Amino acid sequence: MSAQATMQEERIKTVVIKIDKEGRPHVDDDLEIVVLNKTKNEEIRWTSTEPFRIDFFGDSPFYEDQFDHVYHQSGLVRRGVLSSPSRTYKYTIEVNGKKLDPRVKVDP
């Protein structure tokens, strides 16, 4: 059996939500802005050892604007979202009442 990633796994970017000593959520620096390629049907999967909630306020690049530890995969970028080198979508990760505000960017 091969250990190579399948096409399905390659198009899903996993954001691991870690909890620091004070109980605040954080993600690795390279995932502070997740860049998704719309033409490759890329998605985000959020994971954590703690229950969490994701909220996109005002505008979401996805068909849904809320996710959590049960519904933790973004799905595809909405059809009408255009790629932009300068446009990012701010969202909040909340764990135990503490928040982090990373972003999503949509590429071609």
Secondary structure as GFF3:
##gff-version 3
##sequence-region A 1 108
A	DSSP	alpha_helix	7	10	.	.	.	ID=ss1
A	DSSP	beta_strand	12	19	.	.	.	ID=ss2
A	DSSP	beta_strand	25	26	.	.	.	ID=ss3
A	DSSP	three_ten_helix	29	31	.	.	.	ID=ss4
A	DSSP	beta_strand	33	37	.	.	.	ID=ss5
A	DSSP	three_ten_helix	38	40	.	.	.	ID=ss6
A	DSSP	beta_strand	43	48	.	.	.	ID=ss7
A	DSSP	beta_strand	53	56	.	.	.	ID=ss8
A	DSSP	beta_strand	66	68	.	.	.	ID=ss9
A	DSSP	beta_strand	88	95	.	.	.	ID=ss10
A	DSSP	beta_strand	98	100	.	.	.	ID=ss11
A	DSSP	beta_strand	103	107	.	.	.	ID=ss12
###
